[in-house]
Amino acid sequence: MKLRINPLASDIIITIYAIVTLFFRFKFETEATVSTMNSLVMGICFVVIIWVLIKLKVLNPNWFGLFNPKKSKS
């Protein structure tokens, strides 16, 4: 059985993950005086983790309904 998370929960998980990782990066940069390149690599690694979970269909984001095409009435 494949683990699949519903779209609303996926949106919430991705949002919380993005906020926490940004906070972690900013805090880590100021405390450890990390170079810009190290920060970019760390950020790319965090994004790749989410991207892989979406590609594996574990997370199924709906993007809070922002990209749903509106059907025109004909």
Secondary structure, DSSP 4 states (H G I P E B T S, - for coil): ------HHHHHHHHHHHHHHHHHHHHHHHHHHT--HHHHHHHHHHHHHHHHHHHHTTSS---GGGTTPPPPPP-
